[in-house]
Amino acid sequence: MGPPIVPTPDELREVVALLRLKQRSGLGDRGVFRLVKAWGSGEAALRNEGAQGDFLESSVEEPPISSWLNQGILPIPVTSSRYPSSLLELVDPPPVLFLKGREELLAAPAVAVVGSRKATGAGRRAAETIGARLAGVGVVVVSGMALGIDGAAHRGALREGPDTIAVLGSGFDHVYPASHRPLCREIGRRGLLLSEFLPDVSAHRHHFPRRNRIIAALARAVVVVEAGQGSGALITVDHALDLGRDVLAVPGSVENARATGSNALLRDGAGVIVDPGVIVDQLREAGVIPDRGREKLGSGKGASPSIPRDLEPLWSALCAEPRSVDEVARESGFVLTEALAGLS
């Protein structure tokens, strides 16, 4: 990870202007965005709206931007070229995003993995497998750091990537759930934390449906592992469909109440994931993520050990995705017993 990118003075002034606009009673994110589009920037909107009435009469506390920057928190205004273009597809993009970690992950192809907080063991294992497979080939795993499916997807990505973005329903100072504080610290150190809320804002119930629109917008597809009727994951799906994103789901037992919502998605036409282990191939075939060919284990600098010449075809047949010994043997031209011996 390179050094953090410091906001420009123009960006910092714009952050202050947008936060002041947002504090106007009844304006909301949609209203702020409408003013920004009308006037060209938050600063211009603030200046012109103030000139037309008593908008600027009340004093507004200056945001502690220096303190945020010292904590590694990066505020990005909606008018910045660094603001994720996918969020501009929303009718109410957050006026200011707060980031902590690897900002460059916002430019990579991403897939959201969501589901029940009260997930089954099988559901958590499937989510972790999906997270690991995606991150292992450089696809960013986006989720909400909730209990259950979200946390499992993040952990899988951290194990293999660690390309994962956690979208929070609170500010960075108030991690929710509290049991995920270690996970939050690790994602902030190795992946990316993202929030639309000021760092000192605690979690509230109405924050999470808002968070879900950001999860959907950042991703090229949404994968639902387990979701009961009324699950917040289905709100993410609704946003994804509105934005034209692909939706896929892992089928669950008809006796599992935590899978009724995800099974209903399959009934309504969502893509079916019959094997979490082949999620990458499935998303490539659907055109959701780029097909870069199989990524060889030895393709990176220093990745290949010293391999005897007679075993090089066997090494070349290996790749970042799991393969059976039969596949490796067939591609390398070895008989099965020779492949087993060579791999050993």
RAFEN-V109226 format. One record per residue. N is the residue number from 1. SS is DSSP state (alpha for helix, beta for strand, coil for the rest). PSI is psi as a letter, one per 30 degrees, with the letter a starting at -180 (none if undefined). Layout:
N_SS_PSI ; N_SS_PSI
This chain:
1_coil_k ; 2_coil_l ; 3_coil_k ; 4_coil_k ; 5_coil_k ; 6_coil_k ; 7_coil_k ; 8_coil_l ; 9_alpha_e ; 10_alpha_e ; 11_alpha_e ; 12_alpha_e ; 13_alpha_e ; 14_alpha_e ; 15_alpha_e ; 16_alpha_e ; 17_alpha_e ; 18_alpha_e ; 19_alpha_e ; 20_alpha_e ; 21_alpha_e ; 22_alpha_f ; 23_coil_f ; 24_coil_k ; 25_coil_k ; 26_coil_g ; 27_coil_e ; 28_alpha_l ; 29_alpha_e ; 30_alpha_e ; 31_alpha_e ; 32_alpha_e ; 33_alpha_e ; 34_alpha_e ; 35_alpha_e ; 36_alpha_e ; 37_alpha_e ; 38_alpha_e ; 39_alpha_f ; 40_coil_f ; 41_coil_l ; 42_alpha_e ; 43_alpha_e ; 44_alpha_e ; 45_alpha_e ; 46_alpha_e ; 47_alpha_e ; 48_alpha_e ; 49_alpha_e ; 50_alpha_e ; 51_alpha_f ; 52_coil_g ; 53_coil_a ; 54_coil_g ; 55_coil_e ; 56_coil_g ; 57_coil_e ; 58_coil_k ; 59_coil_k ; 60_coil_k ; 61_coil_k ; 62_coil_k ; 63_coil_k ; 64_coil_i ; 65_alpha_e ; 66_alpha_e ; 67_alpha_e ; 68_alpha_e ; 69_alpha_e ; 70_alpha_f ; 71_coil_g ; 72_coil_g ; 73_coil_k ; 74_beta_j ; 75_beta_k ; 76_beta_k ; 77_beta_l ; 78_coil_f ; 79_coil_f ; 80_coil_k ; 81_coil_f ; 82_coil_f ; 83_coil_k ; 84_coil_k ; 85_alpha_f ; 86_alpha_f ; 87_alpha_f ; 88_alpha_f ; 89_alpha_f ; 90_coil_l ; 91_coil_f ; 92_coil_i ; 93_coil_k ; 94_coil_k ; 95_coil_e ; 96_beta_k ; 97_beta_k ; 98_beta_k ; 99_beta_l ; 100_beta_j ; 101_beta_b ; 102_coil_j ; 103_alpha_f ; 104_alpha_f ; 105_alpha_f ; 106_alpha_f ; 107_alpha_f ; 108_coil_l ; 109_coil_k ; 110_beta_k ; 111_beta_k ; 112_beta_k ; 113_beta_j ; 114_beta_l ; 115_coil_a ; 116_coil_k ; 117_coil_e ; 118_coil_h ; 119_coil_l ; 120_coil_l ; 121_alpha_e ; 122_alpha_e ; 123_alpha_e ; 124_alpha_e ; 125_alpha_e ; 126_alpha_e ; 127_alpha_e ; 128_alpha_e ; 129_alpha_e ; 130_alpha_e ; 131_alpha_e ; 132_alpha_e ; 133_alpha_e ; 134_alpha_e ; 135_alpha_f ; 136_alpha_f ; 137_coil_g ; 138_coil_g ; 139_coil_k ; 140_beta_k ; 141_beta_j ; 142_beta_k ; 143_beta_a ; 144_coil_g ; 145_coil_g ; 146_coil_l ; 147_coil_l ; 148_coil_b ; 149_alpha_e ; 150_alpha_e ; 151_alpha_e ; 152_alpha_e ; 153_alpha_e ; 154_alpha_e ; 155_alpha_e ; 156_alpha_e ; 157_alpha_e ; 158_alpha_e ; 159_alpha_e ; 160_alpha_f ; 161_coil_d ; 162_coil_i ; 163_coil_j ; 164_beta_k ; 165_beta_k ; 166_beta_k ; 167_beta_j ; 168_coil_l ; 169_coil_g ; 170_coil_l ; 171_coil_l ; 172_coil_f ; 173_coil_f ; 174_coil_i ; 175_coil_k ; 176_coil_k ; 177_coil_l ; 178_alpha_f ; 179_alpha_f ; 180_alpha_g ; 181_alpha_e ; 182_alpha_e ; 183_alpha_e ; 184_alpha_e ; 185_alpha_e ; 186_alpha_e ; 187_alpha_e ; 188_alpha_f ; 189_alpha_e ; 190_alpha_f ; 191_coil_b ; 192_beta_k ; 193_beta_k ; 194_beta_k ; 195_beta_k ; 196_coil_f ; 197_coil_k ; 198_coil_k ; 199_coil_f ; 200_coil_g ; 201_coil_k ; 202_coil_l ; 203_coil_k ; 204_coil_l ; 205_alpha_e ; 206_alpha_f ; 207_alpha_e ; 208_alpha_e ; 209_alpha_e ; 210_alpha_e ; 211_alpha_e ; 212_alpha_f ; 213_alpha_e ; 214_alpha_e ; 215_alpha_e ; 216_alpha_e ; 217_alpha_e ; 218_alpha_f ; 219_coil_l ; 220_coil_f ; 221_beta_l ; 222_beta_k ; 223_beta_k ; 224_beta_k ; 225_coil_e ; 226_coil_k ; 227_coil_k ; 228_coil_l ; 229_coil_k ; 230_coil_g ; 231_coil_k ; 232_alpha_f ; 233_alpha_f ; 234_alpha_f ; 235_alpha_e ; 236_alpha_e ; 237_alpha_e ; 238_alpha_e ; 239_alpha_e ; 240_alpha_e ; 241_alpha_e ; 242_alpha_e ; 243_coil_f ; 244_coil_g ; 245_coil_l ; 246_beta_k ; 247_beta_k ; 248_beta_l ; 249_beta_l ; 250_beta_k ; 251_coil_k ; 252_coil_l ; 253_coil_k ; 254_coil_f ; 255_coil_f ; 256_coil_j ; 257_alpha_f ; 258_alpha_f ; 259_alpha_g ; 260_alpha_e ; 261_alpha_e ; 262_alpha_e ; 263_alpha_e ; 264_alpha_e ; 265_alpha_e ; 266_alpha_e ; 267_alpha_e ; 268_coil_g ; 269_coil_g ; 270_coil_l ; 271_beta_k ; 272_beta_k ; 273_beta_j ; 274_coil_f ; 275_coil_j ; 276_alpha_f ; 277_alpha_f ; 278_alpha_g ; 279_alpha_e ; 280_alpha_e ; 281_alpha_e ; 282_alpha_e ; 283_alpha_e ; 284_alpha_e ; 285_alpha_e ; 286_coil_f ; 287_coil_g ; 288_coil_e ; 289_coil_l ; 290_coil_k ; 291_coil_j ; 292_coil_g ; 293_coil_l ; 294_coil_k ; 295_coil_j ; 296_coil_k ; 297_coil_f ; 298_coil_g ; 299_coil_f ; 300_coil_l ; 301_coil_k ; 302_coil_g ; 303_coil_f ; 304_coil_k ; 305_coil_a ; 306_coil_j ; 307_coil_k ; 308_coil_k ; 309_alpha_e ; 310_alpha_f ; 311_alpha_g ; 312_alpha_e ; 313_alpha_e ; 314_alpha_e ; 315_alpha_e ; 316_alpha_f ; 317_coil_f ; 318_coil_l ; 319_coil_l ; 320_coil_f ; 321_coil_k ; 322_coil_k ; 323_coil_l ; 324_coil_l ; 325_alpha_e ; 326_alpha_e ; 327_alpha_e ; 328_alpha_e ; 329_alpha_e ; 330_alpha_e ; 331_alpha_e ; 332_alpha_f ; 333_coil_g ; 334_coil_l ; 335_coil_l ; 336_alpha_e ; 337_alpha_e ; 338_alpha_e ; 339_alpha_e ; 340_alpha_e ; 341_alpha_e ; 342_alpha_e ; 343_alpha_e ; 344_coil_none
